[in-house]
Amino acid sequence: MSLDLSPLDRELLNGGHGGAAAFAMGLLARFAEAVGASRFIDIEAAHVDGCLYLGRASLDFVLRMTELDGKVRVPTTLNVGSVDLIHPELFRGRTEDAENGAKLMRAHVALGCAPTFTCAPYQSVHRPRFGAQVAWGESNAIVFANSVIGARTNRYGDFIDLCCAMTGRAPAYGLHLTENRAARALVEVDSPPDGWDPEQVAVAVGHLIGRRCGGLVAAIDGLPRETSEDDLKALGAAAASSGATALFHVVGLTPEAPDLETACAGLAPSLRLHLTADDLRQAARSLSTVSDGAPLGAVSLGTPHFSLAEFARLMPLIEGPRPLTDIFINCSRATLGELHQRGWEDKLRAARVTLVVDTCVYIGALMRVEAGAVMTNSGKCAYYAPANLGAEVAYGSLAECVASARAGKIVRL
């Protein structure tokens, strides 16, 4: 398939907008051919995942853009990096890695990117509008933008997301196009297990969708009515971690699914899943690698980054005896500022909470995990932490995480 370049595309390729934009457009043109796109579209914004240091190549790529005096052409937010630039003393890895990680983060800012350093830019002033064409990296951000907001992006990986930001263009393929956004899998959820809150249901459903639906767009019917935006965030993060989910619809809750027929665009689903309470219990159990009662080394919350609403749920839970185990909570700089204004920051620190910004403990050398398992209420963290941290993991509700921290061992409520 030949690539139809607009006059702007040709100007970008030929250096009319600078060497960095030409370099980026050349890569995008080859990428577009690889994915079978015939043209490019304008984007309104980008979210770049590549500020996480994964080796010298990731730094060299961005430094090349800065050497060419590059600047992003659309508003661009940044995903988490490798270090907490506000609290650098938290980093426990090699000095070289910390220095290169910080250098990579600052190099992106030099390109004109906003120093958000959050995996949840959608819960900030940088939230895109419904129907906006954007180029986002980071799996949970992608699935949230598509599903909960109704913006349009594909799963853009490192370098390509930045190339889109540098040019303001993206290949017209995949979920940018209406015909590819219809649900092809139907997921019907029975009554949830007794005593579960909506977040637990969302995590279990998301984990199963990722494992069993592959890259199919799923329409979900039967989630609790009180399912919140943060619950949908947890669902999407779990589904994008255990599988290739980039878009889901929840009938009656998400903007492109007022009813099942609309979500499926009148098409018969090619896959149907019926999830029972036992299926959800088994999915939740599969996210733990240790038994109840095992020693606890740390609690990790905020993967994706904790919202202000999630902190509001947490505050009553930390009242009482001081926990025996450290609690790490990842959040954005904006949310940290809100905590300070509300007087919650001191209360959290008094309850043995370490607030982490700019990064996330499941990818960075921040927690001591030698003393026992890491417990989390995040399906994403539970899925990745065993390999990333070399730690045993326990998944549980937010209340169970706090109760376990207070007891110093894994407990269930």
C-alpha positions in Angstrom: 0.0 0.0 0.0 1.5 3.4 -1.0 1.7 6.2 1.5 -0.2 9.3 0.5 1.8 12.2 1.9 0.1 15.6 2.4 2.0 18.9 1.6 2.7 19.2 5.4 4.1 15.7 5.5 6.5 16.5 2.7 7.5 19.7 4.3 8.3 17.8 7.5 10.2 15.1 5.7 12.2 17.6 3.6 13.4 19.6 6.7 11.0 22.5 6.3 10.3 22.4 10.0 13.8 21.6 11.3 16.1 18.6 11.4 14.5 16.9 14.4 11.0 17.0 12.8 12.5 15.6 9.5 14.2 12.8 11.5 11.0 12.0 13.3 8.9 12.1 10.1 11.2 9.7 8.3 10.8 7.2 11.1 7.0 7.7 11.1 6.8 7.1 7.3 8.6 3.8 7.7 6.4 2.9 10.7 3.2 3.8 8.7 4.2 1.5 5.9 4.9 -1.3 8.4 1.4 -1.1 9.9 -0.3 -0.7 6.6 -1.4 3.0 7.0 -2.1 4.9 3.7 -2.0 8.4 5.2 -1.4 10.5 8.3 -3.8 12.5 10.5 -3.3 15.5 12.7 -3.1 14.8 16.4 -4.1 17.2 19.2 -1.7 15.9 21.9 0.8 13.2 22.8 1.8 11.3 25.9 5.3 10.0 25.8 6.3 6.8 27.5 10.0 6.9 26.6 11.3 9.0 29.5 11.8 5.7 31.5 15.5 4.9 31.2 15.9 1.4 29.8 19.5 1.7 28.5 21.8 4.0 26.6 19.8 3.8 23.4 16.7 5.4 25.0 18.9 8.4 26.1 20.8 8.7 22.8 17.6 8.9 20.8 16.2 11.9 22.8 19.6 13.6 22.9 19.7 13.4 19.1 16.4 15.3 19.0 17.8 18.0 21.3 21.0 18.2 19.3 18.8 19.0 16.3 17.1 21.8 18.3 13.8 19.8 18.2 10.6 20.9 19.9 7.3 19.1 20.1 4.6 20.5 17.8 1.6 19.5 20.0 1.0 19.6 23.8 2.9 16.6 25.1 2.8 15.1 28.6 5.4 12.7 30.0 5.0 9.3 31.6 6.9 8.2 34.7 10.6 8.2 34.6 13.1 6.0 36.5 13.7 8.4 39.4 11.7 10.7 41.7 13.3 14.1 40.8 11.6 15.7 43.9 12.7 13.0 46.3 16.0 11.7 44.7 17.0 10.2 48.0 14.5 7.4 47.6 16.4 5.8 44.7 18.3 2.6 45.8 19.9 1.6 42.5 23.2 2.3 40.8 24.3 6.0 40.7 24.9 5.7 37.0 21.3 4.6 36.4 19.9 7.4 38.5 22.0 10.0 36.7 21.0 8.7 33.2 17.4 8.4 34.2 17.2 12.0 35.4 19.1 13.1 32.3 16.6 11.4 30.1 13.6 12.9 31.9 15.1 16.4 31.6 16.0 15.9 28.0 12.3 15.4 27.2 11.5 18.6 29.0 14.1 20.4 26.9 12.1 19.3 23.9 9.0 21.2 25.2 7.2 18.4 26.9 5.3 19.2 30.1 7.1 17.7 33.2 4.1 15.7 34.3 5.9 12.4 34.9 2.7 10.6 35.5 1.0 7.5 34.0 -2.4 9.1 34.7 -2.4 12.4 32.7 -6.1 11.8 32.0 -6.8 12.7 35.7 -5.4 16.2 35.3 -5.7 19.4 33.3 -4.2 17.5 30.4 -7.3 15.3 29.8 -8.1 15.1 26.1 -11.7 15.7 24.8 -14.0 13.0 23.6 -13.1 12.1 19.9 -9.7 13.8 20.0 -7.0 12.2 17.9 -4.0 11.7 20.1 -0.8 9.7 20.2 -0.3 8.2 23.6 2.2 5.7 25.0 1.9 3.8 28.3 -0.6 0.9 28.3 -3.0 2.1 31.0 -3.1 5.6 29.7 -3.8 4.3 26.2 -6.7 2.1 27.3 -8.2 4.8 29.6 -8.0 7.5 26.8 -9.8 5.2 24.4 -12.3 3.6 26.7 -13.3 6.0 29.5 -12.8 9.3 27.6 -13.5 8.2 24.0 -10.3 9.9 22.6 -8.5 7.9 19.9 -5.0 6.5 20.0 -3.2 3.3 19.2 -0.8 1.6 21.5 2.3 3.7 20.6 5.6 2.5 21.9 8.8 4.2 22.8 10.3 6.5 20.1 7.1 6.4 17.9 5.1 8.3 20.5 7.8 11.0 20.6 8.0 11.1 16.8 4.3 11.8 16.7 4.7 14.6 19.2 7.6 16.1 17.2 5.5 16.2 14.0 2.0 16.5 15.2 1.1 13.6 12.9 0.1 10.0 13.4 -0.6 7.1 10.9 -4.3 6.7 10.2 -4.8 3.1 11.2 -6.2 0.9 14.0 -8.2 2.7 16.8 -7.9 6.1 15.1 -10.5 4.8 12.7 -14.2 4.4 13.7 -14.6 1.0 12.0 -12.0 -0.5 14.2 -13.5 0.6 17.5 -16.6 -1.7 17.6 -16.6 -4.5 20.2 -15.9 -7.9 18.9 -15.9 -9.7 22.3 -18.9 -9.7 24.7 -18.0 -10.2 28.4 -21.0 -10.8 30.6 -20.3 -10.5 34.4 -22.5 -12.3 36.9 -23.0 -11.0 40.4 -19.6 -10.3 42.0 -18.4 -12.3 45.0 -19.9 -11.3 48.4 -18.1 -8.5 50.1 -16.2 -7.3 47.1 -16.0 -3.6 46.3 -16.2 -2.4 42.7 -12.5 -2.0 42.4 -11.9 -5.7 43.2 -14.5 -6.6 40.5 -12.8 -4.3 38.0 -9.3 -5.7 38.6 -10.5 -9.3 38.2 -12.6 -8.6 35.1 -9.7 -6.6 33.6 -7.2 -9.4 34.3 -9.5 -12.0 32.6 -10.2 -9.8 29.6 -6.5 -9.3 29.0 -5.8 -13.0 29.3 -8.7 -14.3 27.3 -9.7 -11.6 24.7 -6.3 -11.0 23.2 -6.4 -7.7 21.2 -10.2 -7.8 20.7 -12.2 -4.8 21.7 -14.5 -6.1 24.5 -18.0 -4.9 25.5 -18.5 -5.5 29.2 -22.0 -6.0 30.6 -22.9 -6.4 34.3 -20.4 -4.3 36.2 -21.7 -2.8 39.4 -23.6 0.5 38.9 -21.4 2.3 41.4 -18.3 1.5 39.3 -16.2 4.7 39.4 -13.7 6.3 37.1 -10.9 5.0 39.3 -12.4 1.5 39.1 -12.4 1.7 35.3 -8.8 2.9 35.5 -7.9 -0.2 37.5 -9.8 -2.4 35.0 -8.0 -1.0 32.0 -4.6 -1.2 33.6 -5.1 -4.9 34.5 -6.4 -5.7 31.0 -3.5 -3.9 29.3 -0.9 -5.6 31.5 -2.1 -9.2 31.1 -3.0 -8.8 27.5 -3.1 -6.4 24.5 -6.2 -4.5 25.4 -6.3 -0.9 24.1 -10.0 -0.3 24.2 -13.0 -1.7 26.1 -16.6 -0.6 26.3 -18.7 -0.8 29.5 -22.4 -0.9 28.6 -24.2 2.1 30.1 -21.0 3.6 31.5 -18.4 4.5 28.8 -19.2 7.1 26.2 -19.2 4.9 23.1 -21.4 2.2 24.7 -24.8 3.7 25.7 -26.2 0.2 24.9 -24.8 -3.1 23.7 -25.9 -2.7 20.1 -24.0 0.6 19.8 -20.9 -0.8 21.4 -20.8 -3.6 18.9 -21.9 -1.4 16.0 -24.5 -4.0 15.1 -22.0 -6.8 14.6 -22.3 -10.2 16.2 -19.4 -10.8 18.7 -16.8 -13.3 17.6 -16.1 -14.2 21.3 -18.4 -14.5 24.3 -17.2 -14.8 27.9 -19.5 -15.4 30.8 -17.7 -14.6 34.1 -19.0 -16.1 37.3 -18.2 -15.1 40.9 -15.9 -18.1 41.0 -14.1 -16.9 37.9 -13.5 -13.6 39.5 -12.2 -15.2 42.7 -9.8 -17.4 40.8 -8.5 -14.4 38.8 -7.8 -12.5 42.0 -6.1 -15.5 43.6 -3.9 -15.9 40.5 -2.5 -12.4 41.1 -0.9 -13.5 44.4 2.3 -15.6 44.6 2.2 -16.1 48.4 -0.2 -17.5 51.0 -2.2 -15.5 53.5 -0.3 -14.9 56.7 3.1 -14.6 54.9 5.5 -11.8 56.2 4.9 -8.5 54.5 7.9 -6.4 53.3 6.0 -3.4 51.9 2.6 -2.2 50.5 2.6 -0.6 47.1 -0.4 1.6 46.0 -0.9 3.8 43.0 -0.2 1.8 39.9 -1.6 3.7 38.0 -0.9 6.8 40.0 -3.3 7.4 42.9 -5.9 10.0 42.4 -7.2 12.5 44.9 -10.4 10.4 45.2 -8.4 7.3 46.0 -6.5 9.2 48.7 -9.9 10.2 50.1 -10.8 6.6 50.4 -7.5 5.8 52.1 -7.5 8.5 54.7 -10.1 6.9 57.1 -8.3 3.5 56.7 -5.0 4.8 58.1 -6.6 6.1 61.3 -5.6 4.0 64.3 -2.4 2.2 65.2 0.7 2.9 63.1 1.4 0.2 60.6 4.3 -2.2 61.1 5.1 -2.1 57.4 6.0 0.8 55.1 3.3 1.9 52.6 4.5 3.4 49.3 2.0 5.4 47.2 2.8 6.6 43.7 1.0 9.8 42.6 1.5 12.8 40.3 3.1 16.1 41.3 -0.3 17.8 41.0 -1.9 15.3 43.4 1.0 15.8 45.8 0.3 19.5 45.9 -3.4 18.8 46.6 -2.4 16.6 49.5 -0.2 19.3 51.0 -3.0 21.9 50.7 -5.5 19.6 52.4 -3.2 18.8 55.2 -3.2 15.2 54.3 0.5 14.9 53.6 1.6 15.0 57.2 -1.1 12.6 58.3 0.0 10.1 55.6 3.7 10.3 56.5 2.8 9.8 60.2 1.0 6.6 59.1 4.3 5.3 57.6 3.4 6.3 54.1 6.1 7.2 51.6 4.8 9.4 48.8 6.5 8.8 45.5 6.2 11.1 42.4 7.7 11.1 38.9 8.1 7.3 38.9 6.5 4.1 40.2 7.9 1.6 42.7 7.1 -1.5 40.5 9.7 -0.2 37.9 12.2 1.7 40.1 14.7 0.7 42.8 12.8 2.3 45.7 11.4 -0.4 48.0 13.3 -2.8 50.2 11.7 -6.2 49.4 14.0 -8.5 51.4 11.8 -8.6 54.5 8.8 -10.2 52.8 6.2 -9.9 50.1 4.9 -6.8 48.4 1.1 -6.3 48.7 -0.9 -4.2 46.3 -4.5 -3.4 45.3 -3.3 -3.0 41.7 -3.7 -5.8 39.1 -1.0 -4.1 37.0 1.5 -4.0 39.9 0.7 -7.6 40.9 1.2 -8.8 37.3 4.6 -7.1 36.8 6.2 -6.9 40.2 7.4 -10.5 40.5 9.6 -10.1 37.4 10.5 -6.5 37.8 11.3 -6.5 41.5 12.2 -10.1 42.1 9.6 -10.2 44.9 6.7 -12.3 46.0 3.4 -10.5 45.6 0.0 -10.5 47.3 -3.0 -8.9 45.7 -5.9 -7.5 47.9 -8.4 -4.8 48.3 -7.3 -1.4 49.6 -8.7 -2.1 53.0 -6.8 -5.4 53.1 -3.6 -3.7 52.1 -3.8 -1.3 55.0 -4.8 -4.0 57.4 -1.9 -6.1 56.3 0.5 -3.2 56.7 -0.8 -2.7 60.2 -0.3 -6.4 61.1 3.0 -6.8 59.3 1.7 -9.9 57.5 -0.9 -10.6 54.8 -4.4 -10.7 56.2 -7.8 -10.9 54.6 -11.0 -9.1 55.7 
